[in-house]
């Protein structure tokens, strides 16, 4: 019927084609994200008819593709029965939750985790940083623009410099003492190593000739084709406004034509949540864990 397998770069074409049949804007529904994190969360994929099925160490993603969605859910349920485990969907969005309620009623158990909600912004907000609420961002930006800086896309000529900057950033932040941050560092390097094969898009900022910030992501795999997902953004703290600058410059350079920018979750980090909220998100993508009993 179907068989789960490890995510490989060669899977990109068929997975991306099926994701484009869905309506999901969440970061989980991009091929690059699945590939980058696959070794760390045991992400596996399978094809069932015109659906892409994702399995991870915690459960499954809601099927993405086209066709009879109830049938796709049932084949996953049968797969779980055969393996002696309940079917559990992680990171289910409200639309998926409502569908599961219609299909299974009181047979489901639902919980949510605010730490996993994606932050989604309007392009115009991040591009222009207009308005009273973003006044402080503009001040940070102006301080950064006083430096001898330039923005450039990530290319084969500078990607090794971005990787070196990433490693230096990790050393300075001493992230290797934290298991979750070690996983993130590994996922970033995995993305950089297969950057062009994955079709990722990125940018970097140099100050006095040296890369001081970089970022990358990819379009979300939905049929609306209206959202760009930023997977990674890193900057050294010695230049005030570096994060604001790489955010804005990249959006203006690479995200023209997209209505929304998904900057992913905050993982419960207080400082990160405060930073993401300070950019005035248009909405948050709520995520639910749904268990069929």
Number of C-alpha atoms within 10 A of each C-alpha: 8 13 11 13 14 14 23 15 13 10 14 17 11 13 24 19 17 22 24 20 18 19 17 24 26 27 28 19 26 25 26 28 21 22 22 28 21 21 17 15 14 15 22 21 21 18 20 16 14 19 23 24 24 23 24 19 11 13 20 22 20 27 26 25 26 16 12 11 15 12 11 21 18 12 14 21 17 14 17 15 12 10 9 9 13 17 21 24 25 20 25 25 21 13 12 18 20 13 13 22 16 10 13 12 12 11 11 17 13 14 10 15 13 15 15 18 23 25 25 25 22 17 24 16 18 22 17 13 20 13 9 9 11 16 12 12 18 18 14 17 20 15 14 19 17 8 13 10 15 15 18 16 19 23 15 10 8 14 20 14 17 24 16 13 20 24 14 13 19 16 11 10 11 12 16 13 9 9 10 13 14 16 18 16 18 16 21 21 18 17 23 22 15 15 22 14 13 22 14 20 19 25 25 28 26 16 17 11 10 14 22 25 26 30 22 23 25 22 23 29 29 23 16 14 16 17 25 28 27 24 22 16 19 20 22 19 12 8 16 17 21 24 23 20 23 23 22 18 19 25 22 16 14 17 21 13 12 17 14 24 26 27 22 21 22 20 15 13 11 11 10 13 15 11 12 19 14 13 18 17 19 15 14 18 22 19 22 21 21 25 17 16 12
